[in-house]
Amino acid sequence: MNVFIECWHEGLYLQGIFHDLTKFCPHEFFPYAIKFYSDRKDEVTELRWKKAWLHHQNHNKHHWEYWIVNRNTKEALPMPQKYIIEMVCDWRTFTRKWGRRVKDSNLAERMMNSEDIILHPKTRESLEQLLTRKGES
């Protein structure tokens, strides 16, 4: 629901409605439900969840992992602006899960300085501008 609200504020009405819709498909729904809402903590459960997470990243355009062409060479395709904004909306709501709202400027610094996040240079530039602009307002 939080991502819906963030997307709505950004004018991404349909993306807010359809955000993470793949979590309702069997590939994702059952592994997520078992991992987060049961007491099962075995290796099989963890492996199924990891596969579900990989499926999620590879089927949702607001995840930067969706756009990776080659992890070894750190090559990625440019993300369209609407997915960059949706990704930021997702990041913002994720920070709330830990009981605090992180400013976009802090989020920008953390995400932009991470060597784990592979982005096309144009995407990185757009993301930096978006987070810096939002962080100042």
Backbone as CSV, one residue per row, in Angstrom:
resi,resn,N_x,N_y,N_z,CA_x,CA_y,CA_z,C_x,C_y,C_z
1,MET,0.821,-1.192,0.000,0.000,0.000,0.000,0.873,1.267,0.000
2,ASN,1.997,1.206,0.714,2.875,2.377,0.773,3.430,2.751,-0.599
3,VAL,3.785,1.739,-1.407,4.313,2.033,-2.744,3.218,2.668,-3.595
4,PHE,1.996,2.191,-3.449,0.864,2.779,-4.167,0.770,4.273,-3.850
5,ILE,0.866,4.626,-2.584,0.768,6.028,-2.157,1.923,6.848,-2.736
6,GLU,3.141,6.312,-2.636,4.312,7.021,-3.180,4.175,7.214,-4.691
7,CYS,3.766,6.162,-5.397,3.590,6.265,-6.854,2.497,7.272,-7.191
8,TRP,1.439,7.269,-6.414,0.329,8.202,-6.642,0.827,9.644,-6.537
9,HIS,1.648,9.909,-5.516,2.205,11.257,-5.335,3.100,11.666,-6.510
10,GLU,3.678,10.675,-7.174,4.561,10.953,-8.316,3.800,10.977,-9.644
11,GLY,2.494,10.730,-9.601,1.693,10.716,-10.822,1.743,9.399,-11.574
12,LEU,2.282,8.367,-10.942,2.370,7.042,-11.571,1.200,6.182,-11.094
13,TYR,0.012,6.547,-11.508,-1.209,5.926,-10.986,-1.301,4.438,-11.316
14,LEU,-1.132,4.091,-12.578,-1.233,2.679,-12.963,-0.103,1.853,-12.372
15,GLN,1.096,2.406,-12.354,2.211,1.678,-11.763,1.986,1.448,-10.276
16,GLY,1.371,2.408,-9.623,1.034,2.229,-8.212,0.055,1.088,-8.004
17,ILE,-0.911,0.983,-8.909,-1.914,-0.085,-8.809,-1.302,-1.453,-9.119
18,PHE,-0.459,-1.510,-10.152,0.077,-2.798,-10.599,1.445,-3.144,-10.019
19,HIS,1.974,-2.293,-9.155,3.291,-2.521,-8.559,3.358,-3.899,-7.890
20,ASP,4.386,-4.653,-8.197,4.651,-5.966,-7.590,3.524,-6.974,-7.785
21,LEU,2.790,-6.846,-8.854,1.686,-7.769,-9.123,2.160,-9.222,-9.224
22,THR,3.418,-9.424,-9.638,3.934,-10.794,-9.761,3.984,-11.520,-8.417
23,LYS,3.934,-10.779,-7.327,3.944,-11.444,-6.012,2.692,-12.285,-5.790
24,PHE,1.682,-12.125,-6.641,0.464,-12.929,-6.531,0.490,-14.167,-7.424
25,CYS,1.538,-14.321,-8.233,1.639,-15.536,-9.043,2.229,-16.644,-8.166
26,PRO,1.900,-17.906,-8.455,2.363,-19.010,-7.605,3.881,-19.071,-7.430
27,HIS,4.648,-18.671,-8.481,6.112,-18.699,-8.396,6.627,-17.866,-7.228
28,GLU,5.921,-16.802,-6.905,6.361,-15.895,-5.848,5.503,-15.989,-4.590
29,PHE,4.201,-16.084,-4.756,3.290,-16.000,-3.613,3.602,-17.029,-2.527
30,PHE,3.681,-18.291,-2.898,3.857,-19.339,-1.895,5.229,-19.288,-1.217
31,PRO,6.327,-19.128,-1.973,7.620,-19.002,-1.285,7.696,-17.789,-0.345
32,TYR,7.127,-16.651,-0.754,7.107,-15.463,0.108,6.284,-15.732,1.359
33,ALA,5.098,-16.305,1.185,4.210,-16.576,2.320,4.877,-17.511,3.320
34,ILE,5.512,-18.554,2.814,6.157,-19.519,3.711,7.342,-18.884,4.425
35,LYS,8.155,-18.124,3.703,9.337,-17.510,4.339,8.956,-16.480,5.399
36,PHE,8.006,-15.622,5.088,7.723,-14.499,5.977,6.567,-14.715,6.946
37,TYR,5.743,-15.738,6.719,4.571,-15.915,7.582,4.448,-17.325,8.153
38,SER,5.556,-18.046,8.207,5.538,-19.359,8.849,6.817,-19.505,9.670
39,ASP,6.892,-20.578,10.401,8.076,-20.837,11.227,9.105,-21.696,10.506
40,ARG,8.845,-22.044,9.269,9.779,-22.896,8.523,11.023,-22.096,8.144
41,LYS,12.178,-22.620,8.555,13.447,-21.935,8.283,14.479,-22.908,7.708
42,ASP,14.043,-23.865,6.920,14.953,-24.878,6.386,15.570,-24.421,5.057
43,GLU,16.529,-25.194,4.571,17.250,-24.843,3.341,16.345,-24.832,2.111
44,VAL,15.402,-25.757,2.054,14.494,-25.830,0.904,13.629,-24.575,0.834
45,THR,13.120,-24.151,1.981,12.304,-22.930,2.042,13.117,-21.727,1.577
46,GLU,14.352,-21.635,2.046,15.228,-20.514,1.677,15.541,-20.530,0.181
47,LEU,15.815,-21.700,-0.363,16.110,-21.813,-1.793,14.892,-21.428,-2.635
48,ARG,13.715,-21.880,-2.232,12.493,-21.519,-2.965,12.261,-20.011,-2.924
49,TRP,12.535,-19.402,-1.765,12.363,-17.955,-1.663,13.373,-17.220,-2.552
50,LYS,14.617,-17.687,-2.569,15.632,-17.051,-3.418,15.244,-17.123,-4.897
51,LYS,14.687,-18.257,-5.301,14.217,-18.387,-6.690,13.049,-17.434,-6.952
52,ALA,12.166,-17.300,-5.979,11.028,-16.375,-6.111,11.524,-14.936,-6.216
53,TRP,12.525,-14.581,-5.411,13.088,-13.233,-5.438,13.748,-12.958,-6.792
54,LEU,14.467,-13.939,-7.310,15.091,-13.795,-8.629,14.017,-13.617,-9.706
55,HIS,12.969,-14.417,-9.624,11.842,-14.284,-10.558,11.261,-12.875,-10.474
56,HIS,11.085,-12.391,-9.255,10.513,-11.060,-9.035,11.379,-9.972,-9.678
57,GLN,12.664,-10.024,-9.431,13.575,-9.016,-9.985,13.590,-9.047,-11.511
58,ASN,13.510,-10.237,-12.072,13.600,-10.382,-13.524,12.281,-10.165,-14.257
59,HIS,11.195,-9.952,-13.515,9.890,-9.746,-14.146,9.242,-8.413,-13.766
60,ASN,9.979,-7.564,-13.079,9.452,-6.261,-12.662,10.437,-5.172,-13.059
61,LYS,10.004,-4.310,-13.967,10.895,-3.316,-14.567,11.352,-2.234,-13.599
62,HIS,10.761,-2.145,-12.421,11.210,-1.144,-11.452,12.396,-1.646,-10.626
63,HIS,12.841,-2.858,-10.882,14.043,-3.380,-10.225,15.230,-3.204,-11.163
64,TRP,16.295,-2.604,-10.660,17.463,-2.366,-11.506,18.025,-3.677,-12.058
65,GLU,17.844,-4.780,-11.334,18.361,-6.074,-11.783,17.717,-6.512,-13.107
66,TYR,16.502,-6.068,-13.355,15.783,-6.399,-14.590,16.572,-5.939,-15.819
67,TRP,17.299,-4.850,-15.687,17.953,-4.191,-16.816,19.400,-4.633,-17.031
68,ILE,19.906,-5.554,-16.226,21.294,-5.994,-16.355,21.455,-6.900,-17.569
69,VAL,22.447,-6.573,-18.381,22.774,-7.373,-19.554,23.860,-8.374,-19.186
70,ASN,24.885,-7.893,-18.469,26.007,-8.751,-18.094,26.563,-8.283,-16.751
71,ARG,26.398,-9.116,-15.735,26.901,-8.765,-14.395,28.424,-8.679,-14.363
72,ASN,29.086,-9.552,-15.106,30.550,-9.584,-15.077,31.164,-8.298,-15.609
73,THR,30.582,-7.762,-16.669,31.112,-6.523,-17.243,30.374,-5.290,-16.714
74,LYS,29.415,-5.531,-15.814,28.599,-4.460,-15.214,27.886,-3.634,-16.286
75,GLU,27.360,-4.350,-17.286,26.643,-3.694,-18.381,25.138,-3.769,-18.122
76,ALA,24.481,-2.633,-18.274,23.030,-2.571,-18.088,22.409,-1.684,-19.156
77,LEU,21.161,-1.954,-19.446,20.396,-1.106,-20.360,19.878,0.109,-19.596
78,PRO,19.617,1.212,-20.303,19.044,2.372,-19.611,17.606,2.084,-19.175
79,MET,17.255,2.533,-17.992,15.891,2.381,-17.475,15.060,3.580,-17.895
80,PRO,13.833,3.353,-18.355,12.932,4.486,-18.602,12.647,5.227,-17.290
81,GLN,12.435,6.515,-17.393,12.258,7.380,-16.220,11.148,6.896,-15.284
82,LYS,10.029,6.425,-15.847,8.912,6.015,-14.985,9.293,4.843,-14.083
83,TYR,10.187,3.972,-14.552,10.618,2.851,-13.714,11.660,3.291,-12.691
84,ILE,12.456,4.284,-13.051,13.401,4.848,-12.076,12.608,5.451,-10.915
85,ILE,11.572,6.204,-11.240,10.745,6.828,-10.195,10.053,5.761,-9.351
86,GLU,9.521,4.729,-9.993,8.866,3.647,-9.244,9.867,2.936,-8.333
87,MET,11.098,2.758,-8.806,12.139,2.135,-7.994,12.400,2.972,-6.744
88,VAL,12.478,4.282,-6.913,12.692,5.176,-5.768,11.510,5.090,-4.804
89,CYS,10.302,5.032,-5.328,9.113,4.878,-4.474,9.221,3.595,-3.654
90,ASP,9.666,2.534,-4.291,9.843,1.246,-3.618,10.916,1.357,-2.535
91,TRP,12.034,1.993,-2.859,13.109,2.170,-1.880,12.634,2.971,-0.680
92,ARG,11.896,4.039,-0.943,11.393,4.876,0.154,10.548,4.060,1.126
93,THR,9.645,3.259,0.582,8.753,2.492,1.457,9.511,1.388,2.176
94,PHE,10.539,0.869,1.534,11.345,-0.163,2.184,12.014,0.395,3.435
95,THR,12.465,1.633,3.379,13.119,2.234,4.547,12.139,2.394,5.703
96,ARG,10.861,2.548,5.397,9.848,2.693,6.455,9.628,1.410,7.231
97,LYS,9.931,0.289,6.609,9.758,-0.992,7.300,10.603,-1.041,8.568
98,TRP,11.675,-0.286,8.583,12.572,-0.291,9.740,12.211,0.815,10.721
99,GLY,11.038,1.411,10.541,10.527,2.366,11.515,11.005,3.793,11.345
100,ARG,11.605,4.104,10.216,12.046,5.488,10.004,11.933,5.812,8.520
101,ARG,11.743,7.059,8.241,11.716,7.506,6.845,13.083,8.104,6.538
102,VAL,13.696,7.609,5.504,15.011,8.088,5.099,14.827,9.171,4.050
103,LYS,15.519,10.284,4.229,15.463,11.370,3.242,16.036,10.882,1.921
104,ASP,15.496,11.418,0.823,15.991,11.024,-0.489,17.472,11.337,-0.658
105,SER,17.955,12.406,-0.041,19.376,12.739,-0.174,20.239,11.656,0.478
106,ASN,19.804,11.122,1.625,20.535,10.027,2.272,20.413,8.745,1.457
107,LEU,19.227,8.525,0.924,18.980,7.360,0.081,19.863,7.429,-1.156
108,ALA,19.959,8.609,-1.742,20.789,8.808,-2.931,22.230,8.439,-2.638
109,GLU,22.735,8.956,-1.543,24.128,8.691,-1.190,24.372,7.202,-1.003
110,ARG,23.472,6.554,-0.275,23.634,5.134,0.000,23.549,4.298,-1.280
111,MET,22.563,4.572,-2.098,22.353,3.770,-3.300,23.377,4.084,-4.396
112,MET,23.720,5.324,-4.544,24.634,5.706,-5.616,26.065,5.272,-5.325
113,ASN,26.408,5.113,-4.063,27.766,4.719,-3.707,27.930,3.214,-3.560
114,SER,26.864,2.475,-3.741,26.932,1.022,-3.637,27.527,0.437,-4.912
115,GLU,28.566,-0.363,-4.750,29.173,-1.017,-5.909,28.337,-2.204,-6.375
116,ASP,27.383,-2.621,-5.552,26.543,-3.768,-5.894,25.457,-3.410,-6.898
117,ILE,25.099,-2.149,-6.984,24.015,-1.726,-7.864,24.586,-1.378,-9.238
118,ILE,24.155,-2.146,-10.239,24.647,-1.976,-11.607,23.607,-1.187,-12.398
119,LEU,24.013,-0.016,-12.849,23.111,0.851,-13.609,23.804,1.352,-14.868
120,HIS,23.029,1.563,-15.911,23.527,2.228,-17.112,23.911,3.653,-16.698
121,PRO,24.968,4.229,-17.270,25.367,5.589,-16.884,24.238,6.622,-16.971
122,LYS,23.387,6.530,-17.993,22.269,7.483,-18.106,21.252,7.270,-16.985
123,THR,21.037,6.022,-16.613,20.120,5.718,-15.510,20.683,6.263,-14.208
124,ARG,21.973,6.054,-13.997,22.627,6.544,-12.775,22.508,8.067,-12.688
125,GLU,22.728,8.731,-13.803,22.628,10.193,-13.835,21.193,10.649,-13.526
126,SER,20.220,10.011,-14.166,18.808,10.347,-13.919,18.431,10.103,-12.469
127,LEU,18.860,8.984,-11.943,18.558,8.629,-10.558,19.185,9.632,-9.596
128,GLU,20.427,9.991,-9.864,21.122,10.970,-9.027,20.377,12.309,-9.026
129,GLN,19.986,12.766,-10.211,19.252,14.034,-10.326,17.917,13.960,-9.594
130,LEU,17.209,12.861,-9.773,15.907,12.685,-9.129,16.039,12.688,-7.607
131,LEU,16.973,11.923,-7.094,17.131,11.828,-5.645,17.667,13.116,-5.039
132,THR,18.552,13.786,-5.749,19.087,15.053,-5.250,17.999,16.115,-5.235
133,ARG,17.228,16.187,-6.311,16.137,17.164,-6.399,15.090,16.897,-5.317
134,LYS,14.714,15.642,-5.143,13.707,15.287,-4.136,14.251,15.503,-2.729
135,GLY,15.538,15.228,-2.549,16.148,15.383,-1.227,16.210,16.823,-0.771
136,GLU,16.223,17.742,-1.724,16.305,19.163,-1.387,14.939,19.758,-1.084
137,SER,13.874,19.102,-1.572,12.529,19.676,-1.375,11.926,19.287,-0.045
